[in-house]
């Protein structure tokens, strides 16, 4: 039942490429070493809070991490595990 409710509310864990515009999330982990090093350079290591600014159709996601906005390719975004956080959490 919990799994069904979290999907209905859009609060289940997944990968960064599944985030929707305006949604905030926390990075849970990055299993691929190369993807991890790229994400860390962008300030998106484990525990980082991100906000999805926009998703371009068949293109990159524009994410906010701290004060910077970064376009992340879908391939890299698929390798970053995240969990959505409520809107009350500042991201």
C-alpha positions, 0 to 999 in steps of 0.5 A: 500500500505504501508503494502505491501511495508514494507513486500517487504522490510522486514521492518514490525514489528513482533516478534523476531523469524521472524528476519533474519540473519544480520537483526537489530531490536529494541525491542518494547515490551514484554507482558508476565511478565515472558518473560519480566524478562528473556529478561531484564536479557539478556539486551533485554528490551524495546528499546534495539537494537539487531542484528541477528547473526544466526538462527539455524534450529528448534533451537535458534536464536543467537542475539547480544545485545551490546557486548554480543551474546546470544542464545534465544529459539524460545519460548521466541523469539515469545513473544518479539515484535520487529521492524526491523531498517535500516542497517544505524542504529548501532545495 
